[in-house]
């Protein structure tokens, strides 16, 4: 018989115990930002130095704005990485991120189609990895978590791969009894 009762008490996602990212995740983000900003600053300084027309139009105090922006973004990155967290639970994976706009993503493990572990050159040097989780029907990753240790990424991947097997073993055992 079909039943559709009202739910009085909903589970609270605020009670999830999130684990912070790896300690070196901050270094990974900072290095990536500096790889962008340092050449940009070098180009602006070079153009100003070699082109007298532009040099007269760009006041020296405006050249101080870019380093201030760089410092502010590096400071923001520290707090942003510290705000991220992951929780691997019995039937889902939760990921939180964001300082200003906060997001919590819950992905049921049963819906995960495949996983990828990505390690760029900076990540390899720092012992980090990025985990990408794909669910059925999607072309892009449904969950993209960078800043995890390589070992933790592989452990999560193994847990996901064993998830379906564990459920089948439990159901086979209950059928046998």
C-alpha positions, 0 to 999 in steps of 0.5 A: 500500500502506498503511503506519503506521510509528512516528515516532521523532523528533517536531518540537519546538514549543519551537524555534519563534521567536516574535515579540513583540507590538507595543510599544504592546500593553502600553498597550492592556491597561493602559488597558483595565484602568484603564477598569475599575478607576478607576470602581470605585474612584470608586464605592467612595469615593463610597459610603463618603463619602456613606453614613455607615453603610457608612463606619463598616463599611469601615475606611480601611485597606481602601480601600488594598487596592484600589489595591494590587490595581490596581498588582499587576494592572498589573504582572502585565499587563506581564509577561503581554503580554511573555510572548505571542508569534506565529510565522507559519510556512510552513504554520501560525500559532503563538501562545503566551500565559500566565505561570502557565498557558502555552498554545501554539496551532498553527493550520494555515493550510489549516484557516483558513476566514476571518479578521477584523481588529478595531480598537476605539477604543483600538486605533485610537488606538495603531495596533493591531489584533486578528486573529481566525482561524476554522477550519471548523466553529467558531462562535467564533474558534479563535485570537484575537490582540490587540496586533498592529500594524495593518500586521502584521495585514493582512500575516498576513491577506494571507498566509493568503488567498494560501496556497491560491493559492500551493499551487494554482500550485505544483501546476499548475506541477508538472503542466505539467512 
